[in-house]
Each structure stands twice: as structure tokens, then as C-alpha cells.
Amino acid sequence: MSRVAVDFGTGNTVVARWRDGEEEPATLEVEGVTVPTRGRRQDGGAERTVHLAPSVIHFDAGRTLIGRQVTAEGLEDHPETIRWMKRGVAYGVTKRKKTAQGHKGPAEAGAEFLRRLLLYLAEEISFADDEFTFTAPVEAFEPFRDWLARIAESLGIRRARFLDETTAAILAHQGAVRPQDRFLVVDFGCGTLDAAAVRLDLAARQSGEVPVERCAVQLGQAGRELGGLDIDRWLADDFAARLGFDPDTRRRLKATLIRKAEAAKIALSEDPLAQVELRSDRAAGDFDPTGSGTGSLTYAQSCDACERGLSSPASAPSPPCFGCILLEKEFARNVRDTIDRALENAAIKAGMRRSDLTAVVVTGGTSLVPAVRRLLDEAFAGKVRCDSPFDAVARGACKGWVAPILQHDYAVESYDAGQKAYRFQPLFSAGTEYPTPPAAVRLWARGTFDGMTRIGIQVFEVSKIERRTLEASLVDEGGALIDASKVSSGDYFVCLNRENPTFIPADPPIVLARDARRFLCSFRVDADRKLLVTVQDQLAGRTLFEDRAVVRL
């Protein structure tokens, strides 16, 4: 039996396998689909080859291409090519794009991409016998995990589990670990920034038939919808603004400019002294029938102004500078705030101090951006570890035993008669071990007006991730992600059972003055993460429900 990990990323996807008897997991190659990349090692060990599958799919009339099959034919910007699917699935984008094979949304395209990638590996992995772990961002809601579960089921995978990406990254940590060690994991990918404070439980445990010696326990976490894709957009927008492209030209060349900006960002990140030319013209391979949208600019990695913390808008007469763009967008401040929130949560929940950190483990391609490395080195001098950031999540997911804890806060909707407004009543908090004891949480269900014959129980998942406020749609008519202009930092609530709420029957009907303490609801979570409720009608003197399933958390 092998352990297989699937790390579906916004920019790249990694599949890793760990066979019995092997010292380390290895990423899997699919000829013509994956791209070999030399994994970086900070600990002085030998570099490893990491096989990355670009997360892109193209729908032709007679064929479907994925990964390198798309890029090898230069189809990244084709109208029937779909990219950045993970962000679309996580956002719940339902807008679909017209292709030769019908209209496709991010969820359909992403599912087809993952299925094809895993089917290419069918001779190396066993859907029936191997244990599969699918990773997800810290703040991914249950619909994202359910989407992954449906993909696993469609492939006939019998043993599937799910693990957050930051926990997986710490399980890949190579160093010796003591029981009192505490780590900060910074996972900075193409689509999201996740930070989590964790410790490793070194007690031997059993997961299926495989003994596992290390289990990651999350102490505090925070996330932000910020990643390499945002940097690519900023760089592309700066380029277009400096050359005076009109709105139509920007829209027409948007996908091409973002792809070229990504290549420029990588070059600027790899060489501390780099100056990179960003071009948009026919010589660079762009077909531009109008002749507009041409030009080139040379970007420096940084300049004296941004090194001193000074920036000016792109319209000002300043030289093109990568560092100035990041400074103007408050990139470093947003990264710092996310990390600080994770550490604050750990301090509140577990009493962990910043000085308790043993190491800061960094993963994800965006962690290679110089501004990120400088920020981390300044904040955590001597503690930063970056061991092959492209595959750490997948390798760790092969190794880890997952503690049965809830990954999110949950609440039920409640009506406050005094304030005449709805509010959220906390139910279970992130980190709660399950199954919980019987009647772990008890709440009174109250009506909102006299004469009600039933009361609905609506359960919400709570996220503290900083999310963009969407103005209309996440994708434009060409299928490209639309940048949002506002950010909300408050809690974000997603109803888990809006389409199928549980109703408490009220017989006789509700009388508000009489029934404030009539319906006692006792909640618990079972071993399958199902929220169960027992409801007692104190007025009628009978139990209405006993362990009625409400929703899967």
C-alpha cells in the first residue's frame, strides 16, 4: 500500500507518493503533463526534482489538454483555456465559460483537470488500495472539501482524507523535533496566504494500517486571499498603465500580460540584482491585429525609494520598479498582519508567545519573492526554514496523521427580540476534538413571532480570513478573474444547510411571552463530523428529536 497526496494549487498541482520502505515521499511525473523543477534546499541537502503540473485545462472540440500539454502548444491564453480554477472553486464562482465542449465553470474544469491528472497515474497508484490525502487551504469551507470528496468518489478512491495545507507543510519538516517545540508555518501560494502556529504531537499513533509518529496540532491560524496571482496582476496593470493602453486593449491582452508578468516576477525573485524586460508585441508571440498594445519596459527588482519605504503611483514619472509596486499595494503590511493574527490566535487559544517559536517553516512559490523573505528574516531572525517550497505540502500530506479536530468555528442563527435583529450564537470553535460528549452544547430555540408552527435551525461556518468584497462577478466574459476593489476584515459566515434546514415543529404554536425556554436543543458532533441535535419540548413534555443529523461540519 502507498500513501498518495494531491495538492491542487491555483498555479500548479503536485501529486506525491510514499511507499512502504521508502525514506521520503516523491513527486510523480506524468510525461508531457508535468514540468520538472529543481527543488531548493536550505538545509544543505541535495536538491530534489519536483514534478509540477500547471493547473490549466484546454477544451478543444476533439480533445482535452491539461498542464504542460496546454503550455507546449501555446494555448495558455486561448479563449477555451481555463486557469486559476482553485480560486474559482474556493470562491464558489458559478459563472461558466463557453468552450468547444460546452460551458464550463471553475468547479467542472477543476474536477476534469484533477481526474485526468490522476488517471494518467493509474498505473503507478491504486485508487482501490492506496490511501489518498487531498489538501485544502486553512480557511477553505466545507463545500471545497466536499468538491474534492466527489472527485475522489468518481475515481473509485476508497480511502480519502483531507488535510489543511499548513499542517501538511509542518509534517514535511526535516529537522529533529522536541515535545515543547512550536512552529509557525507560512504557506504563500499563487492564490492564498495561510499562516498557522502548530506543535507536533510525537506520540505514536495508528492511521489505518500505517503507524505514524508525528501529528500536527494547530494552535492558531489566519488566512488572506493574497497570492502570486495578485502580484502578477499588479505588475501587468503597472505595465499597461505606463504604456497608456486603453481599456479595450487592456481587456484584450489581459491574460497574455498576466502570464508574461508571472514570468517577469519569477525572474525578479530568483536574482537579487535582476532587471527584467516585460514586452507585449508581435515579436514576443502576441497576435495583435490592430497594432495597439505594443511596447516594452525594463523593471528593476528594487530602487532607492522603495528600499527607504517611499513609493509613488504608477502614473508618476518614476522608473519601472517591482519593489515600488509591492510597496504601493501594501503587500508587506498585509503579509505581516496575517502572520500577526495567526500568532495572536495562538496566544489566545494556547498561551503561545512569539518567543516560543522554534522555527518558521515557509512553503509556496510566492515565498520566494524577495520582499517576503526579507520580511520574514527581519521578523524571525535565524529561525526561517525553506525546504523545497513547491512540494512541501504534498510530501507532508503523505506523512501526517490527522488529529480529529474541527478546523473552523461554527454558529447558529438566532433572533434577538430585544434588538429586533438576527445574530450568530457560537456553537463549536476551531480546535474542538470530535466526537464530542453528548449534549456538548445546549441552546434554547426561540420563535420570532406569535403563531409560528416551526423553528428553523441554520448552521453557519465562520471564517476570519480577510476576503475581497465582490462587486459583481469574479470572472469577466473571457473567463479571467476580476480584481475586486474592497477588502472586508470582519468574520465571514457561510450557511451550510440553507437548502435543507432542520425544522423544529411547534405544536401548539409559538407564544413568545410563554416559550422563551420551551425548546431545549442539545448539540454534539459524531465521529463522522456530523452535527447532531436532540430537541426537547418542555411545554409538551416530550422529546421531538434525538440525535437528528443537521449537517456535516
LINHUJO-V794401 format. One line per field, one symbol per residue. ss: DSSP state (H for helix, E for strand, - for the rest). phi: phi as a letter, one per 30 degrees, with the letter a starting at -180 (. if undefined). burial: 1 if it has 16 or more other ideal C-beta (glycine too) atoms within 10 Angstrom, else 0. A space follows every 10 residues. Layout:
ss->???
phi->???
burial->???
This chain:
ss->-EEEEEE--- -EEEEEEEE- -----EE--- ----EEEEE- -------EEE EEEE-EEEE- ---EEE-HHH HH-------- EEE-HHHHHH H-----EEE- -EEE-HHHHH HHHHHHHHHH ---------- EEEEEE---- -HHHHHHHHH HHHH----EE EEEEHHHHHH H--------- -EEEEEEE-- --EEEEEEEE E---EEE--E EE--EEEEEE EEEE---HHH HHHHHHHHHH HH----HHHH HHHHHHHHHH HHHHHHHHHH ----EEEEEE -HHH------ ----EEEEEE ---HHHH--- ---------- EHHHHHHH-- HHHHHHHHHH HHHHHHHHHH ---HHHEEEE EEE-HHHH-H HHHHHHHHH- ---EE----- -HHHHHHHH- ----E---EE EEEEEE---- EEEEEEEE-- --E------- EEEEE----- ---EEEE-EE EEE--EEEE- ----E----- E----EEE-- -EEEE----- -EEEE----- --------EE EEEEE----E EEEEEEE--- -EEEEEEEEE EE-
phi->.ccccbcdcd cbbbcbbbce jddbdbdccb eicccdbddd bcdidddcdc cccedbbbcc dcabcbhded ddcicecdec cbbhdedddd didcdccdbd cjdbcedddd dddddddddd cddcbcddcd ccbccbeecd deeddddddd dddddidcbb bbbddddddd ddedddbced dbbccccbcd cbcbbbcbbc dcddbbbicc dbcbbdcdca babadbaddd dedddddded ddciddeddd ddcedddddd dddddddddd becdbbdccb adddjcdbdd idickbbccd dabedddcic bbeddddcdd bddddddddh eddddedddd dddddddddb idceddddac ccbjddddde dddddddddb eicdbbchdd bdddddddcd ccddbdcbdb bcdbccdddh adbccecbce jddbdddehd bbbccbdcad jdcabdcccb ccbcddcddd dbbdbddcid dcdccbbccd dbcbdcbddb dcccdcbded bedccdbccc cccbcddcid dcbccccddd ibcdbbhddc acd
burial->0111111111 1111111100 0000111111 0011001010 0000000101 1111111110 0001111111 1000111101 1111111111 1010011010 0001111111 1111011101 1000111001 1111111111 1101101110 1100101011 1111111111 1111001000 1111111111 1111111111 0000000000 0101110111 1111111111 1111111111 0110100011 0111111111 1101111110 0001010111 0000010000 0011001011 1110110000 1001000101 1111111110 1101101110 1110111011 0101011111 1111111111 1100110011 0001111111 1111111111 1100011111 1110000000 0001001101 1101010001 1010111000 0100101111 1111111100 0001100011 1000000000 0100011000 1101010001 0000100111 1111100001 1111111000 0001100001 111
